[in-house]
């Protein structure tokens, strides 16, 4: 059970009469209204500010800078405003941040007196499931946060509260009595949590230790049973799960082979691996996983020794691959290697028990039957009753174990062989000369293996269990059991169609269990009876979770329903109730109408005074929380002090300051609008320029469209003097056809207007042309001053010719009159034609002056005597 509720119980174990009923003048406020009077209400927070006429008690609700009345607004917006919260509300703060949402934290708050007054205590949502325990509640009023429900045991009745209760005495008779809190949870979880979980305010289920799942419906790994207990500490794995029995399936093995990467050996406490005989480290690094040289791997995974004289043999078959020096493979049995024939110096074969020493045949050691030398270590085959082990003949005990070893004597190979991969010791019962090695039985196993019928196995076969005496040997189950575990009498399955339940064989499963594979398994802890082990396979429900919905047992119905124990179903409350404990309109726990309050289990009209309303979430009028002295003098309370702004609506003159991001958005918006305006203007100018260019190409420069200032001026004059609207006419400029006579006249006039050149210059030019006709080589000379002057005059003549050509071309064009430019209409009389005249600067044409043949300048320093 969570400790906070226990603290509440201790708090209210003090008699209620000891609570001081001190009332003082105060101002109680909700958003939009404040009342002044005498009150002992402690729910909410006390708001105060320096220079304020009084402090106010804020009840739960949202508060902003525009909240009325003016008194509340002034204190909220004061820079020195501070809050002193009651238990369950936000912590006290030296400043108030608006908007302020004053609300009870997720949990339950109880008060020693009715109407949320007196001493208060708060408990948050529990961090762990409550279980089936209850905590007494000596409270006169209860405040619940939103999205939280609480289960209260009222005498023998189970009541679910969804709303705050301002006065416990106003509850229906079925909810009145000694109250005890049974559970409290959030409504944010969908689907709801199982009994092993608690719904948190963020909408997730927090599971108790050992449970897991989105709804805390199953056991975590290593836990078993309805309460999800941990498996025994000395057990590596057990029968886990919500329906598991917890029996140990694999005990914890000290120094298990896999703890030091050892397959067929024993791990020491220091992590060192000691391999069984015949095994070495494999190529992949696993220790004791490969047969050593002189051994071969059998089909059972054992490493057996090769035949005498063979140093390497094949796996499975044991056929010899490499014989010792001097030995040869037997032609009839490829697993054997035959020893060399002993001979004397004359080449004769030596008899039995002798060997050739190079000259004669000498006797072998008495321990040898055949040998290659005189010593006991030179035996090829040992004498009868002894067996070869690492070149030495040893005897075997009564159980067939070679002396000084853990190897078994093999009468066929006449040598000591291994016991097996998982055996640490073995023997052959009643060993004799006729015993065979396949009769051996293990007497010890590697850690983690058990002994069954002389073999080391992982687990005992069906119908047997590990003996509790030595934890090694498998024992057969009792005759009353088909299978057993832990002991020979703890049955897991039963013969004769009986059912196993808690180790016993019975004919039918008890209540709270279900049948599965011949056993009785426990139902989920949420169920009273079930058809399976899941939490959604319930057939009936326990009292703590009475509501059966789609195979699940839930703790409550919905808010507007109550649980009917006679039909075990959820029924709708009366329309006047937002929550209820039973049928009809006299079992309401809270009212659905905002104009009604709870009176004796029924919803009655509130009849709030002083213009007050029912406070949302509290179910009480604001006027009920305050005692206002009446002018008639019927009360002994002193008159209230005058407080300004108590009923005045808020008149806030303070301008709201803009946030930085609002300023940024406004600046970016203005910049965008300015750029868009500039772009539109540029686009309009380009269009108008293109239109004027087109009009100019068509010969209508003056008529720039109806949007030009000339057109608007003309239109204004037409309106002023009452003329009809002029129409825009495309002006066509006619091409002028010049006659031959006109051309000759222009040429003659131009020739006459050309200035006469000086005789000296004309003669000089003729001489230059004459001299230039002679093309002979002359040595290069630097240009003289006369040459530079001549080149300058030549360039001047070319420029004059070009100017004359442009003027002549321009003289052939005539522009429209001003009247045509203004109106777009042609003149009524022909245009005057008068060519423009300009003196020609040269007697030669422009084509002549621009030809490739240039006049040569005079050469002053030439060899021709004509120039001297």
ZAMARGU-4260 file (C-alpha; in steps of 0.2 Angstrom, whole numbers, plus 5000, padded with zeros to 4 digits):
<rodrens>
0) 5000/5000/5000 | 5007/5017/4996 | 5014/5027/5010 | 5005/5043/5006 | 4988/5036/5010
5) 4994/5029/5026 | 5000/5047/5031 | 4983/5053/5027 | 4975/5040/5038 | 4986/5046/5052
10) 4982/5064/5049 | 4964/5062/5051 | 4965/5050/5065 | 4964/5066/5076 | 4946/5070/5081
15) 4938/5082/5070 | 4932/5093/5085 | 4950/5098/5088 | 4951/5107/5071 | 4950/5125/5074
20) 4935/5133/5066 | 4943/5150/5064 | 4934/5161/5051 | 4942/5178/5045 | 4937/5190/5032
25) 4943/5184/5015 | 4940/5186/4996 | 4936/5170/4987 | 4938/5171/4968 | 4935/5160/4953
30) 4938/5166/4935 | 4926/5181/4932 | 4919/5183/4950 | 4925/5187/4967 | 4915/5187/4984
35) 4920/5194/5000 | 4915/5187/5017 | 4920/5175/5030 | 4926/5158/5025 | 4937/5144/5031
40) 4939/5136/5013 | 4957/5131/5010 | 4956/5123/4993 | 4966/5131/4979 | 4980/5144/4982
45) 4981/5161/4992 | 4986/5175/4980 | 4994/5191/4987 | 5004/5206/4981 | 5013/5221/4989
50) 5001/5236/4989 | 4985/5226/4986 | 4970/5230/4997 | 4968/5212/5002 | 4974/5195/4998
55) 4962/5183/4988 | 4959/5164/4989 | 4960/5157/4971 | 4949/5142/4968 | 4953/5130/4954
60) 4952/5137/4937 | 4961/5146/4922 | 4967/5164/4926 | 4974/5176/4913 | 4979/5194/4912
65) 4961/5199/4907 | 4952/5189/4920 | 4939/5200/4929 | 4936/5208/4941 | 4948/5222/4942
70) 4954/5218/4959 | 4959/5201/4954 | 4967/5207/4938 | 4977/5220/4947 | 4984/5207/4959
75) 4987/5194/4945 | 4997/5206/4934 | 5007/5214/4949 | 5026/5211/4948 | 5026/5206/4966
80) 5012/5193/4965 | 5015/5177/4974 | 5005/5161/4977 | 5004/5150/4993 | 4996/5134/4987
85) 4986/5121/4997 | 4992/5103/4997 | 4990/5095/4980 | 4991/5111/4970 | 5007/5119/4962
90) 5021/5124/4974 | 5022/5141/4982 | 5031/5153/4970 | 5038/5171/4972 | 5031/5175/4956
95) 5015/5172/4945 | 5016/5167/4927 | 5001/5170/4916 | 4991/5162/4910 | 4989/5152/4926
100) 4979/5136/4926 | 4976/5132/4945 | 4972/5113/4945 | 4974/5099/4957 | 4988/5087/4953
105) 4983/5069/4948 | 4977/5062/4965 | 4965/5064/4979 | 4964/5078/4992 | 4953/5077/5007
110) 4948/5090/5020 | 4943/5089/5038 | 4928/5099/5036 | 4914/5101/5023 | 4915/5113/5008
115) 4933/5110/5006 | 4938/5119/5022 | 4948/5115/5037 | 4964/5105/5037 | 4969/5097/5020
120) 4980/5082/5015 | 4984/5076/4997 | 4989/5059/4990 | 4996/5058/4973 | 4992/5043/4961
125) 5001/5028/4969 | 5017/5022/4961 | 5013/5003/4964 | 4997/4993/4964 | 4986/4995/4979
130) 4981/4977/4980 | 4966/4972/4992 | 4971/4983/5006 | 4961/4998/5012 | 4965/5014/5021
135) 4952/5023/5032 | 4946/5041/5027 | 4940/5052/5040 | 4935/5066/5028 | 4921/5078/5027
140) 4924/5083/5009 | 4934/5075/4995 | 4942/5084/4980 | 4947/5073/4964 | 4958/5079/4950
145) 4951/5077/4933 | 4953/5060/4924 | 4955/5051/4941 | 4943/5039/4949 | 4944/5032/4967
150) 4936/5017/4974 | 4930/5019/4992 | 4923/5006/5003 | 4907/5013/5012 | 4902/5000/5025
155) 4899/4984/5014 | 4896/4994/4998 | 4909/4998/4985 | 4907/5015/4978 | 4917/5023/4964
160) 4919/5042/4964 | 4923/5051/4948 | 4920/5069/4954 | 4923/5080/4969 | 4912/5079/4984
165) 4909/5095/4994 | 4900/5087/5008 | 4900/5069/5012 | 4884/5070/5022 | 4875/5074/5006
170) 4879/5057/4998 | 4866/5044/4996 | 4863/5032/5010 | 4872/5018/5001 | 4888/5029/5001
175) 4888/5035/5019 | 4897/5026/5033 | 4914/5022/5038 | 4924/5027/5022 | 4940/5017/5017
180) 4950/5021/5002 | 4953/5005/4992 | 4960/5011/4975 | 4964/5026/4965 | 4969/5027/4947
185) 4970/5038/4932 | 4957/5035/4917 | 4971/5039/4904 | 4975/5020/4900 | 4966/5012/4886
190) 4964/4997/4888 | 4964/4998/4907 | 4978/4990/4917 | 4977/4973/4925 | 4976/4971/4944
195) 4995/4970/4944 | 4997/4987/4936 | 4993/5005/4940 | 4988/5018/4927 | 4999/5034/4927
200) 4994/5051/4922 | 5003/5049/4906 | 4993/5035/4900 | 5004/5020/4903 | 5003/5005/4915
205) 5017/5004/4928 | 5019/4986/4933 | 5022/4978/4950 | 5038/4968/4953 | 5038/4952/4942
210) 5025/4958/4930 | 5027/4964/4912 | 5016/4968/4897 | 5007/4984/4891 | 4993/4981/4904
215) 5005/4971/4916 | 4995/4955/4912 | 5010/4942/4912 | 5025/4937/4922 | 5042/4943/4917
220) 5056/4930/4914 | 5061/4921/4929 | 5044/4924/4938 | 5030/4912/4941 | 5012/4910/4948
225) 4997/4922/4950 | 5008/4934/4960 | 5023/4932/4949 | 5035/4926/4962 | 5054/4924/4958
230) 5061/4907/4954 | 5071/4899/4967 | 5089/4907/4968 | 5097/4890/4966 | 5087/4886/4951
235) 5094/4890/4933 | 5076/4889/4926 | 5059/4885/4933 | 5042/4882/4927 | 5038/4901/4925
240) 5024/4911/4919 | 5007/4917/4926 | 5001/4898/4926 | 5018/4891/4931 | 5021/4880/4946
245) 5039/4887/4950 | 5046/4869/4950 | 5065/4869/4946 | 5069/4863/4928 | 5087/4866/4929
250) 5097/4869/4945 | 5111/4881/4946 | 5127/4871/4942 | 5143/4876/4950 | 5158/4877/4939
255) 5148/4871/4924 | 5158/4867/4908 | 5151/4881/4898 | 5156/4894/4912 | 5174/4892/4905
260) 5171/4888/4887 | 5174/4869/4891 | 5164/4856/4882 | 5169/4839/4888 | 5179/4844/4904
265) 5178/4851/4921 | 5180/4870/4926 | 5189/4874/4941 | 5185/4889/4953 | 5198/4899/4944
270) 5190/4896/4927 | 5203/4883/4921 | 5197/4869/4910 | 5202/4851/4913 | 5198/4840/4899
275) 5192/4822/4900 | 5205/4809/4893 | 5206/4809/4874 | 5200/4827/4871 | 5209/4843/4867
280) 5205/4861/4861 | 5196/4862/4844 | 5202/4873/4830 | 5188/4886/4834 | 5195/4888/4852
285) 5182/4878/4861 | 5191/4868/4874 | 5189/4849/4875 | 5179/4848/4859 | 5192/4838/4848
290) 5199/4821/4849 | 5218/4820/4853 | 5230/4811/4842 | 5228/4792/4844 | 5210/4794/4848
295) 5195/4794/4836 | 5177/4801/4838 | 5163/4789/4839 | 5145/4792/4833 | 5140/4795/4852
300) 5152/4809/4853 | 5165/4800/4863 | 5184/4799/4860 | 5190/4781/4860 | 5208/4775/4859
305) 5215/4768/4842 | 5221/4750/4841 | 5239/4745/4847 | 5252/4751/4834 | 5241/4764/4826
310) 5245/4782/4829 | 5230/4790/4819 | 5214/4783/4815 | 5198/4788/4806 | 5183/4795/4815
315) 5167/4784/4817 | 5175/4769/4809 | 5192/4769/4819 | 5201/4763/4803 | 5220/4766/4805
320) 5227/4780/4794 | 5245/4780/4801 | 5254/4765/4809 | 5269/4765/4820 | 5286/4763/4812
325) 5289/4745/4807 | 5270/4741/4809 | 5259/4737/4794 | 5240/4738/4792 | 5231/4722/4794
330) 5224/4716/4778 | 5208/4708/4786 | 5205/4721/4799 | 5210/4739/4794 | 5208/4745/4812
335) 5223/4735/4817 | 5242/4737/4813 | 5252/4721/4814 | 5269/4722/4822 | 5285/4717/4813
340) 5291/4699/4814 | 5306/4696/4826 | 5320/4687/4819 | 5337/4681/4824 | 5353/4684/4814
345) 5351/4669/4803 | 5334/4675/4797 | 5324/4663/4808 | 5308/4669/4816 | 5309/4671/4835
350) 5296/4661/4846 | 5283/4669/4857 | 5288/4680/4872 | 5305/4683/4863 | 5312/4696/4852
355) 5327/4697/4840 | 5341/4707/4848 | 5351/4707/4831 | 5360/4690/4835 | 5349/4679/4844
360) 5331/4678/4851 | 5330/4685/4869 | 5316/4684/4881 | 5303/4698/4884 | 5299/4706/4901
365) 5287/4695/4911 | 5274/4709/4909 | 5274/4707/4890 | 5266/4694/4879 | 5275/4702/4864
370) 5288/4715/4864 | 5301/4724/4854 | 5315/4725/4868 | 5319/4718/4885 | 5311/4732/4896
375) 5294/4732/4902 | 5291/4748/4892 | 5295/4738/4876 | 5279/4728/4877 | 5269/4727/4861
380) 5255/4717/4869 | 5253/4715/4888 | 5252/4698/4896 | 5235/4691/4901 | 5226/4701/4914
385) 5235/4717/4911 | 5232/4731/4899 | 5243/4743/4889 | 5242/4762/4895 | 5255/4774/4888
390) 5267/4760/4884 | 5265/4752/4902 | 5255/4736/4906 | 5243/4739/4921 | 5231/4728/4930
395) 5212/4731/4930 | 5202/4731/4946 | 5186/4722/4950 | 5175/4735/4941 | 5187/4735/4926
400) 5195/4751/4930 | 5214/4752/4925 | 5224/4754/4941 | 5230/4772/4944 | 5218/4779/4931
405) 5200/4783/4927 | 5200/4773/4911 | 5191/4756/4908 | 5200/4740/4903 | 5196/4734/4885
410) 5198/4715/4883 | 5197/4717/4864 | 5210/4730/4861 | 5220/4724/4876 | 5223/4742/4882
415) 5214/4755/4893 | 5201/4765/4885 | 5190/4781/4889 | 5174/4780/4899 | 5164/4793/4888
420) 5163/4812/4884 | 5152/4816/4899 | 5158/4803/4912 | 5170/4808/4925 | 5171/4790/4931
425) 5165/4773/4926 | 5165/4754/4928 | 5160/4737/4922 | 5150/4728/4935 | 5157/4710/4937
430) 5171/4713/4926 | 5180/4698/4920 | 5190/4692/4905 | 5174/4690/4895 | 5168/4708/4899
435) 5166/4720/4884 | 5168/4739/4885 | 5151/4742/4879 | 5145/4736/4896 | 5153/4750/4906
440) 5142/4762/4916 | 5146/4779/4922 | 5147/4782/4940 | 5151/4801/4939 | 5146/4815/4927
445) 5151/4832/4922 | 5143/4846/4932 | 5125/4849/4924 | 5122/4831/4919 | 5113/4818/4928
450) 5115/4799/4929 | 5102/4788/4921 | 5104/4770/4918 | 5123/4771/4918 | 5123/4786/4906
455) 5126/4804/4908 | 5112/4814/4901 | 5105/4832/4901 | 5089/4828/4911 | 5080/4813/4918
460) 5069/4804/4906 | 5050/4805/4907 | 5044/4795/4922 | 5059/4799/4933 | 5066/4814/4943
465) 5083/4818/4950 | 5085/4811/4967 | 5085/4823/4982 | 5099/4812/4990 | 5113/4815/4978
470) 5106/4827/4965 | 5114/4816/4952 | 5104/4799/4950 | 5087/4799/4941 | 5074/4790/4951
475) 5058/4782/4945 | 5042/4791/4950 | 5029/4784/4962 | 5016/4773/4954 | 5003/4786/4957
480) 5011/4798/4945 | 5014/4797/4927 | 5027/4810/4928 | 5035/4819/4943 | 5047/4833/4948
485) 5056/4837/4964 | 5052/4821/4972 | 5045/4804/4966 | 5028/4808/4974 | 5025/4826/4967
490) 5015/4822/4951 | 5015/4832/4936 | 5003/4821/4926 | 4992/4807/4932 | 4987/4790/4926
495) 4969/4784/4923 | 4962/4801/4917 | 4966/4810/4933 | 4971/4828/4934 | 4987/4834/4943
500) 4984/4849/4954 | 4998/4855/4966 | 5007/4838/4965 | 4992/4828/4968 | 4981/4818/4957
505) 4962/4822/4958 | 4947/4819/4948 | 4942/4838/4944 | 4950/4855/4945 | 4946/4866/4960
510) 4939/4884/4958 | 4950/4897/4951 | 4959/4884/4940 | 4957/4877/4923 | 4962/4861/4914
515) 4976/4861/4902 | 4985/4845/4896 | 4980/4834/4911 | 4984/4847/4924 | 4975/4860/4934
520) 4983/4877/4931 | 4978/4893/4941 | 4968/4907/4932 | 4974/4924/4930 | 4974/4934/4946
525) 4961/4946/4938 | 4948/4931/4936 | 4938/4922/4949 | 4935/4908/4936 | 4942/4906/4919
530) 4943/4896/4903 | 4962/4899/4901 | 4977/4907/4908 | 4976/4924/4899 | 4968/4940/4908
535) 4955/4941/4894 | 4949/4923/4897 | 4939/4926/4913 | 4922/4918/4916 | 4918/4927/4932
540) 4926/4941/4942 | 4931/4944/4960 | 4923/4958/4970 | 4938/4969/4968 | 4936/4969/4949
545) 4917/4965/4947 | 4914/4971/4929 | 4915/4957/4916 | 4918/4964/4898 | 4924/4954/4883
550) 4932/4941/4895 | 4941/4954/4905 | 4937/4959/4923 | 4938/4978/4926 | 4937/4987/4942
555) 4923/5000/4937 | 4910/5003/4924 | 4911/5020/4914 | 4908/5036/4923 | 4889/5037/4919
560) 4886/5019/4924 | 4885/5009/4940 | 4888/4991/4943 | 4872/4980/4947 | 4877/4965/4957
565) 4861/4956/4954 | 4864/4955/4936 | 4883/4957/4936 | 4882/4971/4923 | 4884/4989/4921
570) 4868/5000/4920 | 4866/5018/4915 | 4863/5031/4929 | 4849/5043/4929 | 4850/5057/4917
575) 4851/5070/4931 | 4867/5061/4938 | 4885/5063/4930 | 4890/5048/4941 | 4880/5037/4953
580) 4880/5022/4965 | 4864/5014/4960 | 4848/5016/4950 | 4836/5031/4951 | 4838/5050/4954
585) 4842/5048/4973 | 4858/5038/4971 | 4868/5052/4962 | 4886/5055/4967 | 4887/5071/4956
590) 4876/5081/4945 | 4876/5082/4926 | 4868/5100/4926 | 4879/5115/4929 | 4864/5123/4939
595) 4861/5109/4951 | 4870/5103/4967 | 4869/5087/4977 | 4857/5086/4991 | 4855/5070/5000
600) 4859/5059/4985 | 4848/5069/4973 | 4852/5084/4961 | 4842/5100/4966 | 4843/5118/4960
605) 4858/5127/4966 | 4849/5144/4970 | 4866/5152/4971 | 4866/5169/4980 | 4874/5186/4975
610) 4874/5181/4957 | 4886/5166/4960 | 4886/5150/4950 | 4891/5132/4953 | 4910/5130/4952
615) 4914/5118/4939 | 4923/5103/4946 | 4919/5107/4964 | 4900/5105/4963 | 4896/5119/4975
620) 4890/5137/4973 | 4903/5151/4976 | 4891/5159/4988 | 4890/5143/4999 | 4909/5145/5003
625) 4907/5163/5009 | 4897/5169/5024 | 4892/5187/5020 | 4885/5198/5035 | 4867/5204/5031
630) 4862/5222/5035 | 4848/5216/5045 | 4860/5212/5059 | 4855/5194/5061 | 4873/5188/5062
635) 4886/5192/5075 | 4900/5193/5062 | 4907/5211/5061 | 4905/5221/5045 | 4917/5218/5031
640) 4930/5231/5026 | 4927/5240/5009 | 4938/5233/4995 | 4938/5243/4978 | 4937/5234/4962
645) 4928/5219/4969 | 4914/5219/4956 | 4922/5231/4943 | 4925/5222/4926 | 4943/5222/4921
650) 4949/5237/4911 | 4966/5233/4906 | 4976/5248/4897 | 4992/5239/4896 | 4997/5236/4878
655) 5002/5218/4875 | 5020/5217/4871 | 5024/5207/4855 | 5034/5191/4856 | 5051/5190/4847
660) 5044/5178/4834 | 5029/5189/4831 | 5040/5203/4827 | 5051/5192/4816 | 5036/5186/4806
665) 5029/5204/4804 | 5046/5210/4797 | 5048/5195/4785 | 5030/5199/4779 | 5033/5217/4776
670) 5049/5213/4767 | 5040/5200/4756 | 5026/5213/4752 | 5040/5226/4747 | 5049/5214/4736
675) 5033/5209/4728 | 5028/5227/4725 | 5045/5231/4717 | 5044/5215/4706 | 5027/5220/4700
680) 5033/5238/4696 | 5048/5231/4686 | 5037/5219/4677 | 5024/5232/4672 | 5038/5244/4666
685) 5046/5230/4655 | 5029/5227/4648 | 5026/5245/4644 | 5043/5247/4637 | 5040/5232/4626
690) 5023/5239/4620 | 5031/5256/4616 | 5045/5247/4606 | 5032/5237/4596 | 5022/5253/4593
695) 5038/5262/4587 | 5042/5248/4575 | 5024/5250/4568 | 5027/5269/4565 | 5015/5275/4579
700) 5027/5283/4591 | 5016/5296/4597 | 5001/5285/4600 | 5007/5276/4616 | 4991/5268/4620
705) 4976/5274/4630 | 4987/5274/4646 | 4999/5287/4640 | 4998/5305/4647 | 4995/5312/4629
710) 4980/5301/4627 | 4973/5305/4644 | 4976/5324/4640 | 4966/5322/4624 | 4952/5312/4632
715) 4951/5326/4646 | 4949/5339/4633 | 4936/5329/4623 | 4926/5327/4640 | 4928/5345/4644
720) 4921/5352/4627 | 4909/5338/4624 | 4918/5330/4609 | 4915/5311/4605 | 4928/5299/4610
725) 4942/5297/4598 | 4947/5281/4592 | 4965/5274/4591 | 4970/5271/4573 | 4986/5263/4567
730) 4996/5275/4557 | 5003/5268/4541 | 5019/5277/4535 | 5019/5277/4516 | 5035/5273/4507
735) 5041/5287/4496 | 5045/5283/4478 | 5058/5295/4471 | 5059/5298/4452 | 5075/5298/4442
740) 5074/5316/4439 | 5073/5320/4458 | 5088/5309/4461 | 5098/5318/4448 | 5093/5335/4455
745) 5099/5329/4472 | 5115/5323/4465 | 5119/5340/4456 | 5114/5350/4471 | 5126/5340/4481
750) 5140/5342/4469 | 5138/5360/4467 | 5138/5362/4486 | 5155/5353/4488 | 5169/5366/4492
755) 5183/5368/4479 | 5200/5362/4484 | 5216/5372/4481 | 5225/5369/4465 | 5240/5364/4474
760) 5231/5350/4483 | 5223/5344/4467 | 5239/5343/4458 | 5248/5335/4473 | 5234/5321/4473
765) 5236/5318/4454 | 5255/5317/4456 | 5253/5305/4471 | 5241/5294/4461 | 5253/5294/4446
770) 5268/5289/4457 | 5258/5276/4467 | 5254/5267/4451 | 5273/5262/4450 | 5275/5247/4461
775) 5293/5245/4465 | 5302/5242/4481 | 5309/5256/4491 | 5318/5255/4508 | 5307/5258/4523
780) 5309/5276/4529 | 5301/5283/4545 | 5285/5293/4542 | 5288/5312/4540 | 5277/5326/4545
785) 5269/5328/4528 | 5265/5310/4528 | 5256/5311/4544 | 5246/5326/4538 | 5241/5317/4523
790) 5235/5302/4532 | 5225/5314/4544 | 5217/5323/4529 | 5212/5306/4521 | 5204/5300/4537
795) 5194/5317/4538 | 5188/5314/4520 | 5182/5296/4524 | 5172/5303/4540 | 5164/5317/4529
800) 5159/5304/4516 | 5150/5293/4530 | 5142/5308/4537 | 5135/5314/4520 | 5128/5296/4517
805) 5119/5296/4534 | 5112/5313/4531 | 5106/5309/4514 | 5097/5293/4521 | 5089/5303/4534
810) 5083/5316/4522 | 5073/5303/4513 | 5062/5301/4529 | 5048/5312/4536 | 5039/5310/4553
815) 5020/5311/4556 | 5013/5328/4561 | 5010/5333/4579 | 4991/5331/4575 | 4994/5313/4569
820) 5004/5309/4584 | 4991/5316/4596 | 4975/5309/4588 | 4982/5294/4578 | 4973/5301/4562
825) 4981/5305/4546 | 4983/5323/4540 | 4969/5330/4529 | 4983/5338/4517 | 4999/5330/4510
830) 5014/5331/4520 | 5027/5344/4514 | 5042/5337/4507 | 5058/5347/4507 | 5075/5338/4506
835) 5089/5342/4517 | 5105/5349/4509 | 5123/5347/4515 | 5139/5352/4506 | 5148/5336/4500
840) 5166/5335/4507 | 5173/5325/4493 | 5171/5324/4474 | 5172/5305/4476 | 5159/5294/4482
845) 5159/5285/4498 | 5162/5269/4490 | 5177/5276/4482 | 5184/5282/4498 | 5181/5266/4507
850) 5189/5255/4494 | 5205/5245/4497 | 5215/5256/4485 | 5222/5271/4495 | 5231/5286/4489
855) 5249/5285/4493 | 5257/5299/4503 | 5272/5308/4495 | 5289/5302/4499 | 5301/5316/4503
860) 5317/5306/4505 | 5315/5294/4490 | 5329/5292/4476 | 5317/5299/4463 | 5324/5316/4458
865) 5307/5322/4454 | 5303/5326/4473 | 5319/5336/4475
</rodrens>
